[in-house]
Amino acid sequence: MGNGSHSTAQDSVPFVLWFAATHADDYRVAVTACVEAGGDMDTTAAMVGGIVACRTGVPADWPARREPLPPA
């Protein structure tokens, strides 16, 4: 199972699903572990975060720590 370094769905999706299933109860751990695995980190971490957030929600302090969005 790959880490998304080749940026194909056949490589990234099983990797992401494994991380999401392994860390389904802890958003921070799931996203952090996915990033630490390397490869296409932004894509795989976003996918893992989206899946795990459906179960746990996003930690309350994370939205306040993001980069500011441009005005609409």
Predicted model as a PDB file, atoms N, CA, C, CB and O in Angstrom, pLDDT in the B-factor column:
MODEL        1                                                                  
ATOM      1  N   MET A   1       0.856  -1.168   0.000  1.00 51.00           N  
ATOM      2  CA  MET A   1       0.000   0.000   0.000  1.00 51.00           C  
ATOM      3  C   MET A   1       0.901   1.229   0.000  1.00 51.00           C  
ATOM      4  CB  MET A   1      -0.973  -0.001   1.226  1.00 51.00           C  
ATOM      5  O   MET A   1       1.823   1.324   0.810  1.00 51.00           O  
ATOM      6  N   GLY A   2       0.642   2.151  -0.888  1.00 56.00           N  
ATOM      7  CA  GLY A   2       1.490   3.327  -1.017  1.00 56.00           C  
ATOM      8  C   GLY A   2       1.032   4.495  -0.172  1.00 56.00           C  
ATOM      9  O   GLY A   2       0.001   4.433   0.497  1.00 56.00           O  
ATOM     10  N   ASN A   3       1.804   5.546  -0.212  1.00 55.00           N  
ATOM     11  CA  ASN A   3       1.501   6.738   0.572  1.00 55.00           C  
ATOM     12  C   ASN A   3       1.070   7.908  -0.289  1.00 55.00           C  
ATOM     13  CB  ASN A   3       2.694   7.131   1.389  1.00 55.00           C  
ATOM     14  O   ASN A   3       1.093   9.048   0.175  1.00 55.00           O  
ATOM     15  N   GLY A   4       0.686   7.663  -1.504  1.00 52.00           N  
ATOM     16  CA  GLY A   4       0.220   8.733  -2.371  1.00 52.00           C  
ATOM     17  C   GLY A   4       1.328   9.430  -3.122  1.00 52.00           C  
ATOM     18  O   GLY A   4       1.067  10.428  -3.794  1.00 52.00           O  
ATOM     19  N   SER A   5       2.561   8.945  -3.037  1.00 57.00           N  
ATOM     20  CA  SER A   5       3.675   9.636  -3.683  1.00 57.00           C  
ATOM     21  C   SER A   5       3.584   9.602  -5.206  1.00 57.00           C  
ATOM     22  CB  SER A   5       4.983   9.023  -3.242  1.00 57.00           C  
ATOM     23  O   SER A   5       4.213  10.419  -5.879  1.00 57.00           O  
ATOM     24  N   HIS A   6       2.818   8.680  -5.748  1.00 57.00           N  
ATOM     25  CA  HIS A   6       2.636   8.632  -7.195  1.00 57.00           C  
ATOM     26  C   HIS A   6       1.351   9.326  -7.631  1.00 57.00           C  
ATOM     27  CB  HIS A   6       2.629   7.192  -7.671  1.00 57.00           C  
ATOM     28  O   HIS A   6       1.060   9.400  -8.824  1.00 57.00           O  
ATOM     29  N   SER A   7       0.591   9.828  -6.682  1.00 61.00           N  
ATOM     30  CA  SER A   7      -0.618  10.612  -6.922  1.00 61.00           C  
ATOM     31  C   SER A   7      -1.642   9.916  -7.805  1.00 61.00           C  
ATOM     32  CB  SER A   7      -0.250  11.913  -7.539  1.00 61.00           C  
ATOM     33  O   SER A   7      -2.222  10.530  -8.700  1.00 61.00           O  
ATOM     34  N   THR A   8      -1.857   8.650  -7.552  1.00 70.00           N  
ATOM     35  CA  THR A   8      -2.920   7.946  -8.259  1.00 70.00           C  
ATOM     36  C   THR A   8      -3.944   7.471  -7.248  1.00 70.00           C  
ATOM     37  CB  THR A   8      -2.360   6.755  -9.081  1.00 70.00           C  
ATOM     38  O   THR A   8      -3.608   7.201  -6.095  1.00 70.00           O  
ATOM     39  N   ALA A   9      -5.174   7.370  -7.669  1.00 72.00           N  
ATOM     40  CA  ALA A   9      -6.243   6.920  -6.774  1.00 72.00           C  
ATOM     41  C   ALA A   9      -5.977   5.498  -6.296  1.00 72.00           C  
ATOM     42  CB  ALA A   9      -7.610   6.995  -7.480  1.00 72.00           C  
ATOM     43  O   ALA A   9      -6.266   5.163  -5.147  1.00 72.00           O  
ATOM     44  N   GLN A  10      -5.426   4.661  -7.173  1.00 76.00           N  
ATOM     45  CA  GLN A  10      -5.152   3.276  -6.791  1.00 76.00           C  
ATOM     46  C   GLN A  10      -4.132   3.205  -5.659  1.00 76.00           C  
ATOM     47  CB  GLN A  10      -4.651   2.481  -7.998  1.00 76.00           C  
ATOM     48  O   GLN A  10      -4.117   2.239  -4.896  1.00 76.00           O  
ATOM     49  N   ASP A  11      -3.294   4.207  -5.549  1.00 78.00           N  
ATOM     50  CA  ASP A  11      -2.273   4.260  -4.512  1.00 78.00           C  
ATOM     51  C   ASP A  11      -2.785   4.992  -3.276  1.00 78.00           C  
ATOM     52  CB  ASP A  11      -1.012   4.938  -5.043  1.00 78.00           C  
ATOM     53  O   ASP A  11      -2.592   4.522  -2.155  1.00 78.00           O  
ATOM     54  N   SER A  12      -3.426   6.124  -3.468  1.00 84.00           N  
ATOM     55  CA  SER A  12      -3.814   6.994  -2.357  1.00 84.00           C  
ATOM     56  C   SER A  12      -5.048   6.527  -1.593  1.00 84.00           C  
ATOM     57  CB  SER A  12      -4.058   8.367  -2.870  1.00 84.00           C  
ATOM     58  O   SER A  12      -5.068   6.605  -0.364  1.00 84.00           O  
ATOM     59  N   VAL A  13      -6.058   6.053  -2.274  1.00 88.00           N  
ATOM     60  CA  VAL A  13      -7.324   5.717  -1.608  1.00 88.00           C  
ATOM     61  C   VAL A  13      -7.167   4.599  -0.583  1.00 88.00           C  
ATOM     62  CB  VAL A  13      -8.363   5.314  -2.641  1.00 88.00           C  
ATOM     63  O   VAL A  13      -7.659   4.755   0.535  1.00 88.00           O  
ATOM     64  N   PRO A  14      -6.514   3.483  -0.893  1.00 88.00           N  
ATOM     65  CA  PRO A  14      -6.341   2.459   0.151  1.00 88.00           C  
ATOM     66  C   PRO A  14      -5.526   2.976   1.334  1.00 88.00           C  
ATOM     67  CB  PRO A  14      -5.663   1.222  -0.434  1.00 88.00           C  
ATOM     68  O   PRO A  14      -5.826   2.659   2.484  1.00 88.00           O  
ATOM     69  N   PHE A  15      -4.508   3.763   1.053  1.00 88.00           N  
ATOM     70  CA  PHE A  15      -3.678   4.371   2.099  1.00 88.00           C  
ATOM     71  C   PHE A  15      -4.530   5.234   3.026  1.00 88.00           C  
ATOM     72  CB  PHE A  15      -2.548   5.217   1.472  1.00 88.00           C  
ATOM     73  O   PHE A  15      -4.443   5.117   4.248  1.00 88.00           O  
ATOM     74  N   VAL A  16      -5.348   6.093   2.440  1.00 92.00           N  
ATOM     75  CA  VAL A  16      -6.210   6.996   3.201  1.00 92.00           C  
ATOM     76  C   VAL A  16      -7.242   6.214   4.011  1.00 92.00           C  
ATOM     77  CB  VAL A  16      -6.914   7.981   2.259  1.00 92.00           C  
ATOM     78  O   VAL A  16      -7.465   6.512   5.184  1.00 92.00           O  
ATOM     79  N   LEU A  17      -7.860   5.234   3.403  1.00 94.00           N  
ATOM     80  CA  LEU A  17      -8.866   4.445   4.118  1.00 94.00           C  
ATOM     81  C   LEU A  17      -8.251   3.683   5.287  1.00 94.00           C  
ATOM     82  CB  LEU A  17      -9.550   3.467   3.163  1.00 94.00           C  
ATOM     83  O   LEU A  17      -8.878   3.542   6.337  1.00 94.00           O  
ATOM     84  N   TRP A  18      -7.028   3.191   5.109  1.00 93.00           N  
ATOM     85  CA  TRP A  18      -6.351   2.496   6.201  1.00 93.00           C  
ATOM     86  C   TRP A  18      -6.100   3.456   7.368  1.00 93.00           C  
ATOM     87  CB  TRP A  18      -5.018   1.884   5.711  1.00 93.00           C  
ATOM     88  O   TRP A  18      -6.384   3.116   8.517  1.00 93.00           O  
ATOM     89  N   PHE A  19      -5.570   4.653   7.083  1.00 91.00           N  
ATOM     90  CA  PHE A  19      -5.333   5.636   8.144  1.00 91.00           C  
ATOM     91  C   PHE A  19      -6.635   6.046   8.819  1.00 91.00           C  
ATOM     92  CB  PHE A  19      -4.628   6.871   7.581  1.00 91.00           C  
ATOM     93  O   PHE A  19      -6.690   6.148  10.044  1.00 91.00           O  
ATOM     94  N   ALA A  20      -7.666   6.279   8.046  1.00 95.00           N  
ATOM     95  CA  ALA A  20      -8.957   6.683   8.617  1.00 95.00           C  
ATOM     96  C   ALA A  20      -9.525   5.584   9.513  1.00 95.00           C  
ATOM     97  CB  ALA A  20      -9.961   7.023   7.497  1.00 95.00           C  
ATOM     98  O   ALA A  20     -10.060   5.874  10.583  1.00 95.00           O  
ATOM     99  N   ALA A  21      -9.415   4.337   9.087  1.00 96.00           N  
ATOM    100  CA  ALA A  21      -9.934   3.236   9.897  1.00 96.00           C  
ATOM    101  C   ALA A  21      -9.089   2.997  11.142  1.00 96.00           C  
ATOM    102  CB  ALA A  21     -10.001   1.964   9.070  1.00 96.00           C  
ATOM    103  O   ALA A  21      -9.618   2.678  12.206  1.00 96.00           O  
ATOM    104  N   THR A  22      -7.791   3.151  11.007  1.00 95.00           N  
ATOM    105  CA  THR A  22      -6.882   2.912  12.124  1.00 95.00           C  
ATOM    106  C   THR A  22      -7.001   3.986  13.200  1.00 95.00           C  
ATOM    107  CB  THR A  22      -5.452   2.844  11.626  1.00 95.00           C  
ATOM    108  O   THR A  22      -6.842   3.698  14.386  1.00 95.00           O  
ATOM    109  N   HIS A  23      -7.281   5.220  12.792  1.00 95.00           N  
ATOM    110  CA  HIS A  23      -7.334   6.353  13.717  1.00 95.00           C  
ATOM    111  C   HIS A  23      -8.709   7.024  13.696  1.00 95.00           C  
ATOM    112  CB  HIS A  23      -6.245   7.375  13.368  1.00 95.00           C  
ATOM    113  O   HIS A  23      -8.804   8.247  13.798  1.00 95.00           O  
ATOM    114  N   ALA A  24      -9.756   6.239  13.564  1.00 96.00           N  
ATOM    115  CA  ALA A  24     -11.109   6.768  13.372  1.00 96.00           C  
ATOM    116  C   ALA A  24     -11.617   7.611  14.537  1.00 96.00           C  
ATOM    117  CB  ALA A  24     -12.056   5.637  13.142  1.00 96.00           C  
ATOM    118  O   ALA A  24     -12.517   8.430  14.350  1.00 96.00           O  
ATOM    119  N   ASP A  25     -11.069   7.432  15.720  1.00 96.00           N  
ATOM    120  CA  ASP A  25     -11.579   8.145  16.893  1.00 96.00           C  
ATOM    121  C   ASP A  25     -10.734   9.342  17.296  1.00 96.00           C  
ATOM    122  CB  ASP A  25     -11.676   7.205  18.049  1.00 96.00           C  
ATOM    123  O   ASP A  25     -11.020   9.984  18.307  1.00 96.00           O  
ATOM    124  N   ASP A  26      -9.698   9.654  16.527  1.00 95.00           N  
ATOM    125  CA  ASP A  26      -8.817  10.761  16.917  1.00 95.00           C  
ATOM    126  C   ASP A  26      -8.372  11.537  15.685  1.00 95.00           C  
ATOM    127  CB  ASP A  26      -7.585  10.236  17.693  1.00 95.00           C  
ATOM    128  O   ASP A  26      -7.441  11.137  14.986  1.00 95.00           O  
ATOM    129  N   TYR A  27      -9.049  12.652  15.428  1.00 95.00           N  
ATOM    130  CA  TYR A  27      -8.769  13.483  14.254  1.00 95.00           C  
ATOM    131  C   TYR A  27      -7.312  13.928  14.217  1.00 95.00           C  
ATOM    132  CB  TYR A  27      -9.683  14.704  14.239  1.00 95.00           C  
ATOM    133  O   TYR A  27      -6.645  13.788  13.192  1.00 95.00           O  
ATOM    134  N   ARG A  28      -6.816  14.463  15.330  1.00 94.00           N  
ATOM    135  CA  ARG A  28      -5.433  14.971  15.369  1.00 94.00           C  
ATOM    136  C   ARG A  28      -4.429  13.876  15.021  1.00 94.00           C  
ATOM    137  CB  ARG A  28      -5.111  15.548  16.759  1.00 94.00           C  
ATOM    138  O   ARG A  28      -3.535  14.086  14.201  1.00 94.00           O  
ATOM    139  N   VAL A  29      -4.574  12.731  15.632  1.00 95.00           N  
ATOM    140  CA  VAL A  29      -3.645  11.626  15.389  1.00 95.00           C  
ATOM    141  C   VAL A  29      -3.747  11.152  13.942  1.00 95.00           C  
ATOM    142  CB  VAL A  29      -3.927  10.457  16.354  1.00 95.00           C  
ATOM    143  O   VAL A  29      -2.724  10.886  13.310  1.00 95.00           O  
ATOM    144  N   ALA A  30      -4.940  11.045  13.419  1.00 95.00           N  
ATOM    145  CA  ALA A  30      -5.133  10.572  12.045  1.00 95.00           C  
ATOM    146  C   ALA A  30      -4.443  11.489  11.046  1.00 95.00           C  
ATOM    147  CB  ALA A  30      -6.623  10.472  11.719  1.00 95.00           C  
ATOM    148  O   ALA A  30      -3.704  11.021  10.180  1.00 95.00           O  
ATOM    149  N   VAL A  31      -4.679  12.783  11.160  1.00 95.00           N  
ATOM    150  CA  VAL A  31      -4.093  13.735  10.206  1.00 95.00           C  
ATOM    151  C   VAL A  31      -2.581  13.818  10.396  1.00 95.00           C  
ATOM    152  CB  VAL A  31      -4.729  15.136  10.372  1.00 95.00           C  
ATOM    153  O   VAL A  31      -1.833  13.819   9.419  1.00 95.00           O  
ATOM    154  N   THR A  32      -2.135  13.887  11.631  1.00 95.00           N  
ATOM    155  CA  THR A  32      -0.701  13.987  11.894  1.00 95.00           C  
ATOM    156  C   THR A  32       0.041  12.747  11.413  1.00 95.00           C  
ATOM    157  CB  THR A  32      -0.448  14.198  13.383  1.00 95.00           C  
ATOM    158  O   THR A  32       1.093  12.868  10.785  1.00 95.00           O  
ATOM    159  N   ALA A  33      -0.480  11.573  11.690  1.00 93.00           N  
ATOM    160  CA  ALA A  33       0.168  10.338  11.249  1.00 93.00           C  
ATOM    161  C   ALA A  33       0.224  10.257   9.727  1.00 93.00           C  
ATOM    162  CB  ALA A  33      -0.569   9.119  11.812  1.00 93.00           C  
ATOM    163  O   ALA A  33       1.210   9.788   9.160  1.00 93.00           O  
ATOM    164  N   CYS A  34      -0.823  10.709   9.079  1.00 90.00           N  
ATOM    165  CA  CYS A  34      -0.858  10.700   7.620  1.00 90.00           C  
ATOM    166  C   CYS A  34       0.207  11.630   7.047  1.00 90.00           C  
ATOM    167  CB  CYS A  34      -2.249  11.110   7.115  1.00 90.00           C  
ATOM    168  O   CYS A  34       0.896  11.264   6.095  1.00 90.00           O  
ATOM    169  N   VAL A  35       0.348  12.804   7.604  1.00 92.00           N  
ATOM    170  CA  VAL A  35       1.368  13.753   7.146  1.00 92.00           C  
ATOM    171  C   VAL A  35       2.768  13.181   7.377  1.00 92.00           C  
ATOM    172  CB  VAL A  35       1.216  15.112   7.874  1.00 92.00           C  
ATOM    173  O   VAL A  35       3.638  13.292   6.513  1.00 92.00           O  
ATOM    174  N   GLU A  36       2.979  12.576   8.530  1.00 93.00           N  
ATOM    175  CA  GLU A  36       4.291  12.015   8.851  1.00 93.00           C  
ATOM    176  C   GLU A  36       4.668  10.855   7.942  1.00 93.00           C  
ATOM    177  CB  GLU A  36       4.318  11.558  10.288  1.00 93.00           C  
ATOM    178  O   GLU A  36       5.851  10.542   7.808  1.00 93.00           O  
ATOM    179  N   ALA A  37       3.698  10.218   7.320  1.00 90.00           N  
ATOM    180  CA  ALA A  37       3.983   9.103   6.413  1.00 90.00           C  
ATOM    181  C   ALA A  37       4.608   9.570   5.110  1.00 90.00           C  
ATOM    182  CB  ALA A  37       2.714   8.331   6.118  1.00 90.00           C  
ATOM    183  O   ALA A  37       5.234   8.779   4.405  1.00 90.00           O  
ATOM    184  N   GLY A  38       4.444  10.847   4.782  1.00 87.00           N  
ATOM    185  CA  GLY A  38       5.045  11.390   3.571  1.00 87.00           C  
ATOM    186  C   GLY A  38       4.182  11.180   2.341  1.00 87.00           C  
ATOM    187  O   GLY A  38       2.991  10.884   2.438  1.00 87.00           O  
ATOM    188  N   GLY A  39       4.801  11.337   1.191  1.00 84.00           N  
ATOM    189  CA  GLY A  39       4.075  11.222  -0.068  1.00 84.00           C  
ATOM    190  C   GLY A  39       3.317  12.500  -0.373  1.00 84.00           C  
ATOM    191  O   GLY A  39       3.789  13.597  -0.072  1.00 84.00           O  
ATOM    192  N   ASP A  40       2.162  12.363  -0.959  1.00 84.00           N  
ATOM    193  CA  ASP A  40       1.311  13.503  -1.335  1.00 84.00           C  
ATOM    194  C   ASP A  40       0.532  13.947  -0.102  1.00 84.00           C  
ATOM    195  CB  ASP A  40       0.335  13.129  -2.512  1.00 84.00           C  
ATOM    196  O   ASP A  40      -0.682  13.758  -0.019  1.00 84.00           O  
ATOM    197  N   MET A  41       1.249  14.543   0.858  1.00 88.00           N  
ATOM    198  CA  MET A  41       0.707  14.816   2.190  1.00 88.00           C  
ATOM    199  C   MET A  41      -0.532  15.694   2.203  1.00 88.00           C  
ATOM    200  CB  MET A  41       1.748  15.455   3.020  1.00 88.00           C  
ATOM    201  O   MET A  41      -1.473  15.421   2.949  1.00 88.00           O  
ATOM    202  N   ASP A  42      -0.549  16.743   1.392  1.00 89.00           N  
ATOM    203  CA  ASP A  42      -1.705  17.640   1.455  1.00 89.00           C  
ATOM    204  C   ASP A  42      -2.981  16.941   1.003  1.00 89.00           C  
ATOM    205  CB  ASP A  42      -1.461  18.879   0.598  1.00 89.00           C  
ATOM    206  O   ASP A  42      -4.042  17.130   1.599  1.00 89.00           O  
ATOM    207  N   THR A  43      -2.880  16.146  -0.037  1.00 88.00           N  
ATOM    208  CA  THR A  43      -4.053  15.433  -0.542  1.00 88.00           C  
ATOM    209  C   THR A  43      -4.507  14.336   0.419  1.00 88.00           C  
ATOM    210  CB  THR A  43      -3.751  14.831  -1.910  1.00 88.00           C  
ATOM    211  O   THR A  43      -5.685  14.257   0.768  1.00 88.00           O  
ATOM    212  N   THR A  44      -3.569  13.495   0.843  1.00 91.00           N  
ATOM    213  CA  THR A  44      -3.957  12.380   1.698  1.00 91.00           C  
ATOM    214  C   THR A  44      -4.431  12.863   3.072  1.00 91.00           C  
ATOM    215  CB  THR A  44      -2.787  11.411   1.859  1.00 91.00           C  
ATOM    216  O   THR A  44      -5.383  12.309   3.623  1.00 91.00           O  
ATOM    217  N   ALA A  45      -3.785  13.884   3.628  1.00 93.00           N  
ATOM    218  CA  ALA A  45      -4.224  14.411   4.932  1.00 93.00           C  
ATOM    219  C   ALA A  45      -5.605  15.050   4.823  1.00 93.00           C  
ATOM    220  CB  ALA A  45      -3.208  15.442   5.471  1.00 93.00           C  
ATOM    221  O   ALA A  45      -6.419  14.924   5.738  1.00 93.00           O  
ATOM    222  N   ALA A  46      -5.874  15.729   3.718  1.00 94.00           N  
ATOM    223  CA  ALA A  46      -7.205  16.313   3.528  1.00 94.00           C  
ATOM    224  C   ALA A  46      -8.271  15.230   3.429  1.00 94.00           C  
ATOM    225  CB  ALA A  46      -7.231  17.187   2.270  1.00 94.00           C  
ATOM    226  O   ALA A  46      -9.364  15.374   3.978  1.00 94.00           O  
ATOM    227  N   MET A  47      -7.952  14.155   2.734  1.00 94.00           N  
ATOM    228  CA  MET A  47      -8.900  13.051   2.601  1.00 94.00           C  
ATOM    229  C   MET A  47      -9.140  12.373   3.945  1.00 94.00           C  
ATOM    230  CB  MET A  47      -8.392  12.029   1.578  1.00 94.00           C  
ATOM    231  O   MET A  47     -10.286  12.137   4.328  1.00 94.00           O  
ATOM    232  N   VAL A  48      -8.052  12.056   4.669  1.00 96.00           N  
ATOM    233  CA  VAL A  48      -8.184  11.436   5.987  1.00 96.00           C  
ATOM    234  C   VAL A  48      -8.955  12.354   6.926  1.00 96.00           C  
ATOM    235  CB  VAL A  48      -6.797  11.107   6.577  1.00 96.00           C  
ATOM    236  O   VAL A  48      -9.852  11.906   7.640  1.00 96.00           O  
ATOM    237  N   GLY A  49      -8.607  13.637   6.927  1.00 95.00           N  
ATOM    238  CA  GLY A  49      -9.292  14.599   7.793  1.00 95.00           C  
ATOM    239  C   GLY A  49     -10.779  14.669   7.512  1.00 95.00           C  
ATOM    240  O   GLY A  49     -11.587  14.730   8.438  1.00 95.00           O  
ATOM    241  N   GLY A  50     -11.142  14.662   6.250  1.00 96.00           N  
ATOM    242  CA  GLY A  50     -12.555  14.706   5.899  1.00 96.00           C  
ATOM    243  C   GLY A  50     -13.317  13.485   6.360  1.00 96.00           C  
ATOM    244  O   GLY A  50     -14.444  13.587   6.843  1.00 96.00           O  
ATOM    245  N   ILE A  51     -12.694  12.328   6.209  1.00 97.00           N  
ATOM    246  CA  ILE A  51     -13.350  11.083   6.624  1.00 97.00           C  
ATOM    247  C   ILE A  51     -13.483  11.021   8.138  1.00 97.00           C  
ATOM    248  CB  ILE A  51     -12.566   9.862   6.114  1.00 97.00           C  
ATOM    249  O   ILE A  51     -14.567  10.752   8.656  1.00 97.00           O  
ATOM    250  N   VAL A  52     -12.391  11.268   8.850  1.00 97.00           N  
ATOM    251  CA  VAL A  52     -12.412  11.161  10.315  1.00 97.00           C  
ATOM    252  C   VAL A  52     -13.285  12.261  10.924  1.00 97.00           C  
ATOM    253  CB  VAL A  52     -10.976  11.243  10.885  1.00 97.00           C  
ATOM    254  O   VAL A  52     -13.932  12.030  11.946  1.00 97.00           O  
ATOM    255  N   ALA A  53     -13.316  13.442  10.322  1.00 96.00           N  
ATOM    256  CA  ALA A  53     -14.156  14.539  10.841  1.00 96.00           C  
ATOM    257  C   ALA A  53     -15.634  14.183  10.810  1.00 96.00           C  
ATOM    258  CB  ALA A  53     -13.922  15.816  10.032  1.00 96.00           C  
ATOM    259  O   ALA A  53     -16.404  14.669  11.639  1.00 96.00           O  
ATOM    260  N   CYS A  54     -16.037  13.346   9.874  1.00 96.00           N  
ATOM    261  CA  CYS A  54     -17.436  12.908   9.850  1.00 96.00           C  
ATOM    262  C   CYS A  54     -17.804  12.148  11.121  1.00 96.00           C  
ATOM    263  CB  CYS A  54     -17.695  12.028   8.624  1.00 96.00           C  
ATOM    264  O   CYS A  54     -18.959  12.166  11.547  1.00 96.00           O  
ATOM    265  N   ARG A  55     -16.835  11.491  11.718  1.00 96.00           N  
ATOM    266  CA  ARG A  55     -17.067  10.720  12.938  1.00 96.00           C  
ATOM    267  C   ARG A  55     -16.818  11.542  14.198  1.00 96.00           C  
ATOM    268  CB  ARG A  55     -16.182   9.489  12.949  1.00 96.00           C  
ATOM    269  O   ARG A  55     -17.590  11.463  15.154  1.00 96.00           O  
ATOM    270  N   THR A  56     -15.746  12.329  14.204  1.00 95.00           N  
ATOM    271  CA  THR A  56     -15.308  13.002  15.433  1.00 95.00           C  
ATOM    272  C   THR A  56     -15.531  14.503  15.447  1.00 95.00           C  
ATOM    273  CB  THR A  56     -13.870  12.737  15.654  1.00 95.00           C  
ATOM    274  O   THR A  56     -15.547  15.115  16.515  1.00 95.00           O  
ATOM    275  N   GLY A  57     -15.702  15.104  14.278  1.00 94.00           N  
ATOM    276  CA  GLY A  57     -15.675  16.560  14.169  1.00 94.00           C  
ATOM    277  C   GLY A  57     -14.227  17.030  14.145  1.00 94.00           C  
ATOM    278  O   GLY A  57     -13.306  16.255  14.403  1.00 94.00           O  
ATOM    279  N   VAL A  58     -14.041  18.293  13.836  1.00 91.00           N  
ATOM    280  CA  VAL A  58     -12.708  18.893  13.815  1.00 91.00           C  
ATOM    281  C   VAL A  58     -12.432  19.456  15.206  1.00 91.00           C  
ATOM    282  CB  VAL A  58     -12.593  20.014  12.711  1.00 91.00           C  
ATOM    283  O   VAL A  58     -13.322  20.061  15.803  1.00 91.00           O  
ATOM    284  N   PRO A  59     -11.228  19.274  15.738  1.00 92.00           N  
ATOM    285  CA  PRO A  59     -10.929  19.854  17.048  1.00 92.00           C  
ATOM    286  C   PRO A  59     -11.238  21.356  17.066  1.00 92.00           C  
ATOM    287  CB  PRO A  59      -9.451  19.612  17.417  1.00 92.00           C  
ATOM    288  O   PRO A  59     -10.939  22.067  16.106  1.00 92.00           O  
ATOM    289  N   ALA A  60     -11.828  21.823  18.142  1.00 91.00           N  
ATOM    290  CA  ALA A  60     -12.320  23.200  18.228  1.00 91.00           C  
ATOM    291  C   ALA A  60     -11.242  24.246  17.975  1.00 91.00           C  
ATOM    292  CB  ALA A  60     -12.927  23.436  19.579  1.00 91.00           C  
ATOM    293  O   ALA A  60     -11.539  25.311  17.433  1.00 91.00           O  
ATOM    294  N   ASP A  61     -10.017  23.970  18.349  1.00 91.00           N  
ATOM    295  CA  ASP A  61      -8.966  24.985  18.182  1.00 91.00           C  
ATOM    296  C   ASP A  61      -8.352  25.000  16.778  1.00 91.00           C  
ATOM    297  CB  ASP A  61      -7.871  24.752  19.199  1.00 91.00           C  
ATOM    298  O   ASP A  61      -7.621  25.937  16.458  1.00 91.00           O  
ATOM    299  N   TRP A  62      -8.613  24.027  15.948  1.00 86.00           N  
ATOM    300  CA  TRP A  62      -7.975  23.986  14.635  1.00 86.00           C  
ATOM    301  C   TRP A  62      -8.458  25.079  13.689  1.00 86.00           C  
ATOM    302  CB  TRP A  62      -8.210  22.651  14.005  1.00 86.00           C  
ATOM    303  O   TRP A  62      -7.614  25.703  13.046  1.00 86.00           O  
ATOM    304  N   PRO A  63      -9.753  25.355  13.557  1.00 85.00           N  
ATOM    305  CA  PRO A  63     -10.169  26.420  12.628  1.00 85.00           C  
ATOM    306  C   PRO A  63      -9.563  27.782  12.983  1.00 85.00           C  
ATOM    307  CB  PRO A  63     -11.690  26.531  12.614  1.00 85.00           C  
ATOM    308  O   PRO A  63      -9.257  28.565  12.084  1.00 85.00           O  
ATOM    309  N   ALA A  64      -9.387  28.073  14.252  1.00 87.00           N  
ATOM    310  CA  ALA A  64      -8.822  29.364  14.659  1.00 87.00           C  
ATOM    311  C   ALA A  64      -7.336  29.463  14.316  1.00 87.00           C  
ATOM    312  CB  ALA A  64      -9.022  29.580  16.161  1.00 87.00           C  
ATOM    313  O   ALA A  64      -6.792  30.565  14.247  1.00 87.00           O  
ATOM    314  N   ARG A  65      -6.673  28.321  14.101  1.00 87.00           N  
ATOM    315  CA  ARG A  65      -5.223  28.323  13.816  1.00 87.00           C  
ATOM    316  C   ARG A  65      -4.899  28.278  12.331  1.00 87.00           C  
ATOM    317  CB  ARG A  65      -4.566  27.148  14.496  1.00 87.00           C  
ATOM    318  O   ARG A  65      -3.722  28.260  11.969  1.00 87.00           O  
ATOM    319  N   ARG A  66      -5.878  28.258  11.480  1.00 85.00           N  
ATOM    320  CA  ARG A  66      -5.615  28.170  10.034  1.00 85.00           C  
ATOM    321  C   ARG A  66      -5.191  29.523   9.481  1.00 85.00           C  
ATOM    322  CB  ARG A  66      -6.864  27.661   9.282  1.00 85.00           C  
ATOM    323  O   ARG A  66      -5.310  30.550  10.149  1.00 85.00           O  
ATOM    324  N   GLU A  67      -4.703  29.504   8.275  1.00 88.00           N  
ATOM    325  CA  GLU A  67      -4.342  30.745   7.584  1.00 88.00           C  
ATOM    326  C   GLU A  67      -5.617  31.553   7.352  1.00 88.00           C  
ATOM    327  CB  GLU A  67      -3.606  30.451   6.225  1.00 88.00           C  
ATOM    328  O   GLU A  67      -6.682  30.973   7.145  1.00 88.00           O  
ATOM    329  N   PRO A  68      -5.524  32.874   7.384  1.00 87.00           N  
ATOM    330  CA  PRO A  68      -6.711  33.664   7.099  1.00 87.00           C  
ATOM    331  C   PRO A  68      -7.166  33.460   5.644  1.00 87.00           C  
ATOM    332  CB  PRO A  68      -6.436  35.155   7.375  1.00 87.00           C  
ATOM    333  O   PRO A  68      -6.352  33.332   4.729  1.00 87.00           O  
ATOM    334  N   LEU A  69      -8.465  33.435   5.470  1.00 85.00           N  
ATOM    335  CA  LEU A  69      -9.013  33.322   4.109  1.00 85.00           C  
ATOM    336  C   LEU A  69      -9.113  34.712   3.506  1.00 85.00           C  
ATOM    337  CB  LEU A  69     -10.414  32.619   4.113  1.00 85.00           C  
ATOM    338  O   LEU A  69      -9.328  35.682   4.232  1.00 85.00           O  
ATOM    339  N   PRO A  70      -8.961  34.829   2.187  1.00 90.00           N  
ATOM    340  CA  PRO A  70      -9.125  36.138   1.554  1.00 90.00           C  
ATOM    341  C   PRO A  70     -10.574  36.602   1.653  1.00 90.00           C  
ATOM    342  CB  PRO A  70      -8.681  36.087   0.079  1.00 90.00           C  
ATOM    343  O   PRO A  70     -11.484  35.780   1.759  1.00 90.00           O  
ATOM    344  N   PRO A  71     -10.791  37.912   1.620  1.00 91.00           N  
ATOM    345  CA  PRO A  71     -12.171  38.398   1.676  1.00 91.00           C  
ATOM    346  C   PRO A  71     -12.977  37.892   0.494  1.00 91.00           C  
ATOM    347  CB  PRO A  71     -12.201  39.925   1.712  1.00 91.00           C  
ATOM    348  O   PRO A  71     -12.450  37.713  -0.604  1.00 91.00           O  
ATOM    349  N   ALA A  72     -14.246  37.667   0.728  1.00 81.00           N  
ATOM    350  CA  ALA A  72     -15.129  37.140  -0.323  1.00 81.00           C  
ATOM    351  C   ALA A  72     -15.407  38.153  -1.394  1.00 81.00           C  
ATOM    352  CB  ALA A  72     -16.430  36.674   0.266  1.00 81.00           C  
ATOM    353  O   ALA A  72     -16.132  37.863  -2.346  1.00 81.00           O  
TER     354      ALA A  72                                                      
ENDMDL                                                                          
END                                                                             
